[in-house]
Amino acid sequence: MLRTKNLITLNFTLALLASVHLYASTAQVRSGTSLCNQETTFLNARLATIKANLASILGTQLTDAQVPRIALCASGGGYRAMVATLGWLEGESLTTQKNSPRGFLSTVASWFGVSSSTPSVPNNGSIESESLNLRDVCTHFAALSGSTWALSGLEYSRMTPTDYVTHITPQISTSIFQNINMQDLAAQILKKENAGQPVSFIDIYGIILAQKLLSNLGDATPSSIDLAAYVNMATSMNKPLPIQTSLIANDATNYHWVEYSPYEIGSTDLQAFIPTTAFGKKFNNGTSQDATSPESLGFCMGTWGSAMSVDPNDFLRLVIDPYEQSITPQYLQQTYGSVVASAASLFERLQNDVVQDLAGDSIMQSRISPASIFNFVAGLPNTQFNTQATLTLVDGGIDCNLPVFPLLRPERAIDIIIILDASAGTFGQELHNAQTHAQKWGYPFPAIDYTKINQPCSVHWDQNNAAAPIVIYMPLIQNSGYQNNWDPWSADFTNTENFTYTPAQTAQLSGLTSYNMSQNMPLIINTIKQWVALKQQA
């Protein structure tokens, strides 16, 4: 743990030094829908690693055309989605039977139906078989709302899923509203306000999330971890490329998906992308106009979740209302210090925003003051929203609680999508929603056999639609082999609005999804094997 913390501190320091140049640099909007050069370079290196990893298991050489592009896709759902996603990742190891007398390679070989005596393929820089897991054969990992908190924290910490679950377990055992560092909160939003950047209640929400989920990861103050530091930690060739998601809601009748990778942030609908470290800058006609520092990771986590899971009345009652009768600078200075006192008028303005939102349309009644960001397509000819100064961003779950959109882009050519679905509501509804959206977007999607989805893992391979990816669907569902068939949906604590998980609850939920993943690894591996076999026969 100490080594990990020192590594995080070192990388944060390097990112901070590099950011001096990044902030001052002029950024350009990249037009079009092609992948950026950095992602193309990443994929070339990543596919070479995946090729070697799969070859070491299969015991045979593979051509480039025989290497599948596999992506993970995790749903929204507040803390439930965050904990469940981490649990699924805990169970992804291909070493679940490594202590078997036959040894790990013979166990995996039996899954693939090949002889354990087959000569092994040289490693060629791949990860050693004894530590291989599912993410080691994946190119991308898309997340939405609550699962973005799992993915971003995991990527920034560089911990294993098990270590990160251990790390956040005490953090989430107390209310999200407990032990808020008001001085830090006020300092961060005043920094944005003084820089002339848009400030909304999501800024407060994001700072609180950062204080809760990013604490004790090196020496950096959680709320000060910005995208430059995150990018430095996340750009590793040994992991799938993380893609977080949100929506542009300037036109509430027609949402536009936004994707956030360590390299770029942008929208294929708008055909515009900017460097991730330029997120927060003011743009005009495709060129940045200021040296504003990148947005914080906490702000992005708040935007990706967009208070979808938090009751806005709780925010008023627990964060703002304590100042309602005494929101004067004098009271705040006496109670919290001068920095918070200086933010008094800003707190009051944000409180009024929330009150107005609660009295407004239905979307705003469940999502507090959506995030606002300088519009990176401002002034761009022939581009939607080019006359608007800011973009309104909300969580993708408003449109579809499964972030399949960035994975269905033809430029990424994903062959297999493994969906980790912790969505609430009607069982399988979000999978159907994803299928419907794919049809609307004009993207190939397999026919789904909905009679098969009421189990921990099901495979949907449309033999009549070669252009469609294989979908491996893993819902949050009970398993007869786990804790007497415990049903996660019968537990009050898995409610989307709950932001307090006891250590026992965290262990129980993550344990279930970990169990379901480990139990179904043979099915997942066999599906990959069948895909490879078809390519080898071609």
C-alpha positions in Angstrom: 0.0 0.0 0.0 2.9 2.4 0.8 4.5 1.7 -2.5 1.2 2.4 -4.3 0.7 5.7 -2.4 4.3 6.8 -3.2 3.7 6.0 -6.9 0.5 8.1 -6.9 2.3 11.0 -5.2 5.2 10.9 -7.7 2.9 10.7 -10.7 0.7 13.5 -9.3 3.8 15.7 -8.9 5.0 14.9 -12.4 1.5 15.7 -13.8 1.4 19.0 -11.8 4.7 20.0 -13.3 3.6 19.1 -16.8 0.3 20.9 -16.3 2.0 24.3 -16.2 2.8 23.8 -19.9 -0.6 22.2 -20.6 -2.6 25.1 -19.1 -0.7 27.7 -21.1 -0.8 25.7 -24.4 -3.4 26.6 -27.0 -5.8 23.7 -27.7 -7.6 23.1 -31.0 -10.9 21.4 -31.7 -10.4 18.3 -33.8 -13.3 17.9 -36.3 -14.7 14.6 -37.6 -15.6 11.2 -36.2 -12.3 9.3 -36.7 -10.3 8.1 -33.7 -7.6 10.4 -32.6 -3.9 9.5 -33.3 -3.3 8.7 -29.6 -6.1 6.2 -29.4 -5.0 4.6 -32.7 -1.4 4.3 -31.3 -2.8 2.9 -28.0 -4.9 0.3 -29.9 -2.0 -0.9 -32.0 0.1 -1.5 -28.9 -2.9 -2.9 -26.9 -3.9 -5.4 -29.6 -0.3 -6.7 -29.8 -0.5 -7.3 -26.0 -3.9 -9.0 -26.3 -2.6 -11.1 -29.2 0.2 -12.4 -27.0 -2.0 -13.0 -24.0 -4.6 -15.0 -26.0 -1.9 -16.9 -27.8 -0.3 -18.0 -24.5 -3.7 -19.4 -23.4 -4.7 -21.0 -26.7 -1.3 -22.4 -27.2 -1.2 -21.3 -30.8 0.0 -18.4 -32.8 -2.7 -15.8 -33.9 -2.7 -13.4 -36.8 -3.8 -9.9 -36.3 -7.2 -10.7 -37.9 -7.8 -13.4 -35.3 -7.5 -11.1 -32.3 -11.0 -10.0 -31.1 -11.6 -6.5 -29.9 -13.4 -7.0 -26.5 -14.9 -4.2 -24.5 -16.5 -4.0 -21.0 -19.6 -1.9 -20.6 -20.8 -1.0 -17.0 -24.1 0.6 -16.1 -25.2 3.4 -13.9 -26.9 3.0 -10.5 -25.2 5.1 -7.8 -23.1 3.3 -5.1 -24.8 0.1 -6.1 -23.3 0.2 -9.6 -20.0 1.3 -8.2 -19.7 -1.6 -5.7 -21.2 -4.1 -8.1 -18.8 -3.1 -10.9 -15.8 -3.5 -8.6 -17.1 -6.9 -7.5 -17.4 -8.1 -11.1 -13.8 -7.0 -11.7 -12.7 -8.8 -8.5 -14.0 -12.0 -10.1 -12.5 -11.5 -13.5 -9.3 -13.3 -12.8 -8.5 -16.3 -15.0 -6.6 -17.8 -12.1 -9.6 -18.9 -10.1 -8.3 -22.5 -10.2 -4.6 -21.8 -10.3 -4.1 -23.8 -7.1 -5.4 -26.9 -8.8 -2.9 -29.8 -8.9 -3.1 -29.7 -12.7 -1.9 -26.1 -12.7 -3.4 -22.9 -14.2 -2.5 -23.5 -17.8 -4.0 -27.0 -17.9 -7.2 -25.6 -16.3 -7.5 -22.9 -18.9 -6.6 -25.3 -21.6 -9.4 -27.5 -20.6 -11.8 -24.6 -20.9 -10.6 -24.1 -24.4 -10.6 -27.8 -25.3 -6.9 -27.9 -26.1 -4.2 -30.2 -24.7 -2.3 -28.9 -21.7 0.8 -30.4 -23.3 0.6 -28.0 -26.3 3.9 -26.0 -26.3 3.4 -22.5 -24.9 3.8 -19.4 -27.1 6.6 -17.0 -26.2 5.4 -14.2 -23.9 6.4 -11.3 -26.2 5.7 -8.8 -23.5 2.4 -10.1 -22.5 1.3 -10.4 -18.9 2.3 -13.6 -17.2 -0.4 -16.3 -17.3 -0.5 -16.5 -13.5 -1.8 -12.9 -13.3 -4.0 -12.8 -16.4 -7.5 -11.5 -16.0 -10.4 -10.5 -18.3 -9.3 -6.9 -18.7 -5.9 -8.1 -20.0 -7.7 -9.2 -23.2 -10.0 -6.1 -23.5 -9.4 -2.9 -25.6 -12.0 -0.6 -24.0 -14.0 -0.1 -20.8 -17.0 2.2 -21.0 -18.7 3.4 -17.9 -21.7 5.5 -16.9 -22.8 7.3 -13.8 -22.1 5.1 -10.7 -19.7 2.8 -12.5 -17.6 5.8 -13.6 -16.8 6.3 -9.9 -15.5 2.8 -9.8 -13.5 3.1 -13.0 -12.0 6.5 -12.4 -11.1 5.7 -8.8 -9.6 2.4 -9.9 -7.6 4.0 -12.7 -6.3 6.9 -10.6 -5.3 4.7 -7.7 -3.8 2.0 -9.9 -4.9 -0.5 -7.3 -6.3 -3.9 -8.0 -10.1 -4.1 -7.7 -9.8 -6.0 -4.5 -7.4 -3.4 -3.0 -9.6 -0.5 -4.1 -12.7 -2.1 -2.6 -10.8 -2.4 0.6 -9.8 1.2 0.3 -13.2 2.7 -0.2 -15.1 0.4 2.2 -14.5 2.6 5.3 -15.0 5.7 3.1 -18.6 4.8 2.0 -19.6 3.5 5.5 -20.5 7.0 6.5 -23.0 9.4 4.8 -21.8 11.3 1.8 -22.8 14.4 3.7 -20.8 13.6 6.8 -17.4 15.2 7.5 -17.5 17.5 4.5 -14.4 19.7 4.4 -16.2 23.1 4.0 -13.0 25.1 3.7 -11.8 22.9 0.8 -15.2 23.0 -0.8 -15.4 26.8 -0.7 -11.9 27.2 -1.9 -12.4 25.0 -4.9 -15.6 26.6 -6.1 -14.2 30.1 -5.5 -11.3 29.2 -7.6 -13.6 28.4 -10.5 -15.8 31.5 -9.9 -12.7 33.8 -9.8 -11.5 32.2 -13.0 -14.8 33.2 -14.7 -15.8 29.6 -15.2 -19.4 28.4 -15.0 -20.3 27.2 -11.5 -23.3 25.0 -10.6 -24.4 22.8 -7.8 -22.6 19.9 -9.5 -19.4 21.5 -8.5 -20.3 21.1 -4.9 -21.5 17.5 -5.5 -18.3 16.7 -7.3 -16.1 18.0 -4.5 -18.1 16.0 -2.0 -17.7 12.8 -4.2 -13.9 13.5 -4.5 -13.6 14.0 -0.7 -15.4 10.7 -0.2 -13.9 8.4 -3.0 -10.5 9.9 -3.8 -9.2 10.5 -0.3 -5.9 9.0 1.0 -4.6 8.4 -2.5 -1.2 10.1 -2.3 -0.6 13.6 -1.0 -3.0 15.5 -3.3 -6.1 17.0 -1.9 -8.9 14.9 -3.4 -10.8 17.9 -4.8 -7.6 19.3 -6.4 -7.0 16.2 -8.5 -7.6 17.4 -12.0 -7.8 15.7 -15.4 -4.1 16.3 -16.1 -3.2 14.1 -13.1 -5.9 11.6 -14.0 -4.7 11.3 -17.6 -1.2 10.7 -16.4 -2.4 7.8 -14.2 -4.9 6.3 -16.7 -2.8 6.2 -19.9 -1.3 2.7 -19.3 -0.9 0.2 -22.1 -1.6 -2.6 -19.6 -5.3 -1.6 -19.2 -8.3 -1.2 -21.4 -8.9 2.4 -22.5 -11.4 3.9 -20.0 -14.3 5.8 -21.6 -16.6 7.8 -19.3 -19.9 9.2 -20.6 -22.4 12.0 -20.2 -25.0 13.8 -22.3 -25.3 17.3 -23.8 -28.7 18.5 -22.7 -28.9 21.9 -24.3 -31.7 20.5 -26.4 -33.6 18.4 -23.9 -35.6 16.7 -26.6 -32.5 15.3 -28.3 -29.6 14.3 -26.2 -26.1 14.0 -27.6 -23.6 11.6 -26.1 -20.2 12.8 -24.9 -17.3 10.5 -24.3 -14.3 11.1 -22.1 -11.1 9.2 -22.7 -7.7 10.0 -21.3 -6.9 11.5 -24.8 -10.0 13.4 -25.9 -13.4 14.6 -24.8 -16.1 15.2 -27.4 -19.1 14.1 -29.3 -19.5 12.3 -32.6 -22.9 14.0 -33.0 -21.2 17.4 -33.0 -18.1 15.9 -34.8 -15.9 17.8 -32.4 -13.3 16.6 -29.9 -10.8 18.5 -27.7 -7.8 17.3 -25.7 -8.9 16.0 -22.3 -6.6 18.4 -20.5 -8.4 21.3 -22.4 -11.7 20.5 -20.8 -12.8 23.7 -19.0 -11.1 26.1 -21.4 -13.1 28.7 -23.3 -13.1 28.1 -27.1 -14.0 30.2 -30.1 -14.0 29.0 -33.7 -12.0 25.9 -32.8 -9.2 27.5 -30.7 -8.9 27.8 -26.9 -9.0 31.4 -25.6 -7.5 31.1 -22.1 -5.0 29.2 -19.9 -7.6 27.9 -17.5 -6.6 24.7 -15.8 -8.4 21.5 -16.6 -11.6 20.6 -14.7 -11.1 18.5 -11.6 -11.7 14.8 -11.6 -14.3 15.3 -8.9 -16.3 17.7 -11.1 -16.2 15.1 -13.9 -17.4 12.4 -11.5 -20.2 14.6 -10.4 -21.1 15.4 -14.0 -21.0 11.7 -15.1 -23.3 10.9 -12.2 -25.1 14.3 -12.3 -26.8 13.8 -9.0 -28.9 11.1 -10.6 -28.9 9.1 -7.4 -29.1 11.9 -4.9 -32.3 13.4 -3.6 -32.0 17.2 -4.2 -34.0 17.7 -1.0 -31.2 16.0 0.9 -28.7 18.5 -0.5 -30.8 21.4 0.7 -31.5 19.8 4.1 -27.9 18.6 4.8 -25.6 20.9 2.9 -27.4 24.3 2.4 -30.2 24.5 4.9 -27.9 24.7 7.9 -27.0 28.2 6.6 -30.5 29.2 5.6 -31.1 31.3 8.7 -27.5 32.5 9.1 -25.9 32.6 5.7 -24.2 35.8 6.4 -20.4 36.0 5.9 -20.0 36.8 9.6 -21.7 33.6 10.7 -19.8 31.5 8.2 -16.5 33.0 9.1 -17.0 32.3 12.7 -18.1 28.7 12.0 -15.9 27.7 9.1 -13.4 30.4 8.5 -12.8 33.2 6.0 -12.7 31.1 2.9 -16.1 29.7 3.4 -17.4 33.2 4.4 -16.1 34.5 1.1 -18.2 31.9 -0.7 -21.4 32.9 1.2 -23.0 34.7 -1.8 -22.1 31.9 -4.1 -23.7 29.3 -1.7 -26.8 31.5 -1.6 -27.0 31.7 -5.4 -26.6 28.0 -5.8 -29.2 27.4 -3.2 -31.6 29.5 -5.2 -30.7 27.5 -8.3 -31.7 24.3 -6.6 -35.0 25.7 -5.3 -35.8 26.9 -8.8 -34.9 23.5 -10.2 -37.1 21.7 -7.8 -40.0 23.8 -8.9 -39.2 23.3 -12.6 -39.5 20.5 -15.1 -39.3 16.8 -14.2 -35.7 16.3 -15.2 -34.5 19.1 -12.9 -36.6 17.8 -10.1 -34.4 14.7 -9.9 -31.1 16.2 -11.0 -29.6 19.2 -9.2 -28.5 22.1 -11.3 -26.9 20.2 -14.2 -23.2 20.8 -14.9 -22.2 23.7 -17.1 -19.0 23.9 -19.1 -17.6 26.4 -21.6 -18.8 25.3 -25.1 -15.9 23.9 -27.0 -17.9 24.2 -30.3 -18.7 27.9 -29.8 -18.1 29.8 -33.0 -17.5 26.7 -35.1 -19.3 27.1 -38.5 -22.1 24.7 -39.3 -22.1 23.1 -35.8 -25.1 22.7 -33.5 -25.0 24.8 -30.4 -22.2 27.0 -31.9 -24.0 30.2 -30.7 -24.3 29.1 -27.1 -21.6 30.1 -24.6 -21.9 26.9 -22.4 -22.9 23.3 -22.7 -25.2 21.7 -20.2 -24.1 18.2 -19.2 -26.1 15.5 -17.5 -25.6 11.8 -16.8 -26.1 9.4 -19.6 -28.6 7.3 -17.7 -31.3 9.9 -18.7 -31.1 8.4 -22.2 -29.8 4.9 -21.7 -28.3 3.4 -18.6 -25.8 1.3 -20.5 -23.0 3.2 -22.3 -23.0 1.2 -25.5 -22.9 4.2 -27.8 -19.1 4.8 -27.8 -18.5 1.0 -28.1 -20.7 0.7 -31.2 -18.9 3.3 -33.1 -17.7 1.7 -36.3 -14.3 3.3 -35.9 -13.6 1.1 -32.8 -14.9 -2.1 -34.5 -15.7 -3.9 -31.2 -16.3 -7.6 -31.7 -17.5 -8.6 -28.2 -19.2 -6.4 -25.6 -19.5 -7.6 -22.0 -22.3 -5.7 -20.3 -22.2 -5.4 -16.5 -25.7 -4.2 -15.7 -26.6 -3.0 -12.2 -29.6 -0.9 -13.4 -32.7 -0.7 -11.2 -36.2 -0.9 -12.7 -37.7 -3.6 -14.9 -35.3 -6.4 -15.3 -33.5 -6.2 -18.7 -35.2 -2.9 -19.6 -31.9 -1.1 -20.1 -30.6 -3.9 -22.4 -33.7 -3.5 -24.5 -33.2 0.3 -24.3 -29.6 -0.2 -25.6 -30.9 -2.4 -28.5 -33.5 0.2 -29.4 -31.0 3.0 -29.3 -28.6 1.1 -31.5 -31.3 0.8 -34.1 -32.0 4.5 -33.9 -28.4 5.3 -34.2 -28.0 2.9 -37.2 -25.5 0.7 -35.4 -25.6 -3.1 -35.7 -26.7 -4.9 -32.6 -27.5 -8.6 -32.1 -30.9 -10.0 -31.6 -31.4 -10.5 -27.9 -33.1 -13.6 -26.5 -34.8 -12.1 -23.5 -35.8 -15.5 -22.2 -32.2 -16.1 -21.4 -31.2 -12.9 -19.6 -32.7 -13.9 -16.2 -29.4 -15.6 -15.2 -26.0 -14.4 -14.1 -24.5 -14.6 -17.7 -26.0 -15.1 -21.1 -24.4 -14.9 -24.6 -26.2 -13.2 -27.5 -24.6 -14.0 -30.8 -26.6 -13.1 -33.9 -25.4 -15.5 -36.6 -27.6 -13.7 -39.1 -25.9 -10.4 -38.6 -22.2 -10.7 -38.9 -21.7 -6.9 -38.5 -23.2 -7.0 -35.0 -21.0 -7.5 -31.9 -21.5 -10.5 -29.6 -23.2 -9.3 -26.4 -22.3 -11.1 -23.2 -24.9 -9.9 -20.6 -24.2 -10.0 -16.9 -27.0 -8.5 -14.8 -27.0 -7.9 -11.1 -28.9 -11.0 -10.0 -29.0 -13.6 -7.3 -27.1 -16.9 -7.5 -28.2 -20.1 -5.8 -24.6 -20.8 -4.9 -24.0 -17.5 -3.1 -25.2 -16.9 0.5 -28.4 -19.0 0.4 -29.5 -17.4 -2.9 -29.4 -13.9 -1.5 -31.4 -11.5 -3.7 -29.7 -8.0 -4.0 -32.9 -6.4 -5.0 -34.6 -7.5 -1.7 -32.1 -5.4 0.3 -32.9 -1.8 1.1 -29.3 -0.7 1.0 -29.1 -1.4 -2.8 -31.6 1.4 -3.4 -30.1 3.9 -5.9 -30.6 6.8 -3.5 -28.6 5.2 -0.7 -25.1 6.7 -0.2 -24.1 4.8 2.9 -22.9 1.1 2.8 -21.7 -0.7 5.9 -18.6 -2.8 5.4 -20.8 -5.9 5.5 -23.1 -4.6 2.8 -20.1 -3.7 0.6 -18.7 -7.1 1.0 -22.0 -8.8 0.4 -22.8 -7.0 -2.8 -19.3 -7.0 -4.3 -19.0 -10.6 -3.2 -22.1 -11.6 -5.2 -20.9 -10.0 -8.5 -17.4 -11.4 -8.0 -18.9 -14.8 -7.5 -21.1 -14.5 -10.6 -18.1 -13.4 -12.7 -15.8 -16.1 -11.5 -18.5 -18.8 -12.0 -19.1 -17.6 -15.6 -15.5 -17.1 -16.7 -15.5 -20.5 -18.6 -18.6 -19.4 -20.6 -16.9 -16.0 -21.4 -13.6 -17.7 -22.4 -15.4 -20.3 -24.5 -17.2 -17.5 -26.4 -13.9 -15.9 -27.1 -12.5 -19.3 -28.2 -15.4 -19.8 -30.6 -14.9 -16.3 -32.1 -11.2 -17.0 -32.7 -12.0 -20.5 -34.2 -14.3 -18.9 -36.7 -11.6 -16.4 -37.7 -9.1 -19.2 -38.0 -11.4 -21.1 -40.3 -12.0 -18.1 -42.6 
